[in-house]
Amino acid sequence: PIIRHIAAMPEKPRDEKSIFTAMKGPNKENWMRGVWHQYNKNDEMMVLSAPIAKSKLTKDTKVFPAILATRIKKKGINVYKFDVRLLHGGKMQQGRDIDFSYSPTISYPAFRIVLVWTAIMSYKLSSIDAVNCFQSDSIEVARRLYMHTPFKYVEWFNDKYPDVKYDI
């Protein structure tokens, strides 16, 4: 049985090198559900838009390649997630494409020290997960980043927003 992009299977499916090889394999329906799930997830975070014709952009607008990265994640005994992530495939330049890039992480030894110290001092420990820190509508149009239309995106967009008209 398949629930969204998670499937119960007798053995782990093969990881694919790209969405294009995945679509030629025996699990193409599962991978397609993974693609739709990723587009829906990005839509919920408001980081996607209607397709925009490249002719509507200025000559100096950089358009990044769109990559759909695929991987299989084990979610339980004989339960696997067909995980698809939408990535840009180009190199960004600080000062032109981004102002700064920061993803705070903590090492396991440092985390263990924090846990021990918290327990010794009877402190309360909390964490914050910023899910959507890149608000595309708060960025002026001239500074927005663009990517080539990813695999099956126009089909997904038309299914999701049948009344939205766009020009490509």
N, C-alpha and C positions, 0 to 999 in steps of 0.2 A: 504493500500500500504506500501511496505517496501523499504527504501532507505538505502543500506548498512546494518547497525545494528540498525537503527531507524525505528520504526513502528508506524503508526496511528492505534489506537485501541479504541473501545468504552469505555473501563475501564482499569484502571492500572493493568498490569499483576502482578502476584505474584513474589516476590523476592524469589530466590532459595538459599538453604544453600550451595550448591556446584555445580560445572559444571556437575557432574554425576547425581544429582537429576534433574538439569535443562534439561539434555538430555533425561530424561524420561517423561517430561511434555509436555503440548500442544504447547509450544513455542520453541521447540528444534531447528527449523530452524533459528529463530531469534538469539538464543544463539550461534549457530554455526557461524553465520555472525559476532557476537561479538568477538568470538574466533579468526576468520580470521582477523578481523580488528585489534585486539591487536597484533597478530603476524606481520602483515604488518607494524604497527606503530613501533614496536621494530626493525623490519628490516630496516626501513627508518632511524632510529637512529643508526644503525649498532651495535646493542648490542646482536644480535643472530648469530649463526654459523651453519654450517652443523652438523648433529648429530655426536657425537664422541663415539666410543666404550669405555665402561668403562675399558676394558682390556688394552686400550692404555694409561691409566693414571697410575701414580705411586701408590704404595700401600697406601702412606700417604696422597693422594689427597682427600680432603673432598668434597663430592658430596651432595649438598643441595637438599631437596625435592622441587618439582615444584608444585605450587598451582595456580589454576585459580580462582580468587575471582569474584563472580558475584553480580551484583546489578542492579536494575532498576532506571533510572534517568528520571524524568519528564522534557521534553524539550519544552512543550507547551500544549495547550488544546488538550487532547487525543493523544499526541505524546510522545512516550517513547523510551529511548535509552537502549538497552541491553548491559550494560557495563561489560566488562570482563577485569581483570587486571592480568598480570603474576607476581607472587611473589615468592620469595624463602621462604621455610617453615622452615628453620633452624635458629639456633642462631649463629651469627658471633662473633668471638673473636677479640677484638682490638689487633693489633700487629701481628696477624697471618692472619686473613681474610681481615681486613680493617685497615688502618692507623688512620683514623678519620671519623666521620660521623657528618654532620652538615646540618641542614635545617633551615635557618633563617626565622623567622616569626615575625609578629608584632601584638600586641593586638589591639582591636578596640579602646580603649581609647587613646593609644599612636598614632594610625593612625589619629584619629580625631584631636589631638593636632598638629600633623604635618600638616594636612590640614589647620587648622585655622592659624597657624604660616605662612604657605606658602601664604595664602590669605592676611594676614595683611601686610606682607613684600613685596607683589607682586612678589614673587619668582616663578620660573618655576619648576614644579615637574616632574620627570622622573622616570621610573622603568626599571629594566632589568630582563628578564626571561631566565635563563640558561636552555635550553631544554635538551641538551645532554652533561652533564659534566663528564660522565664516558666513556672515549674512550677506548674500549677493545683492540684496536690494539696498544695502547701506553703502555700497561701493559705487562711486560715480561711474557712469557709463564708460567714460574714456579709460578708466583703470580696470575694467572687468577683464577676466581671462576667458578665452574661447578655446574650444577643442573641436576637432572634426567630429562629425556625427558618428556615434558608436554603433556597433552591430545591432540591427533590429530596433534602434531607438525610434525612428520615425513610425514604425508599425506600433510600438508600445504607446507612443504619444497619441497617435490617432485613435487607438482603442480607449485610452484613458480620458482624452479630451476631444471627443468627436465634434464638438461645436466650436472649437478654437480654430480660426483660420490663420494661416501663415504662408509666407512666400519663400520657397526655396528653388 
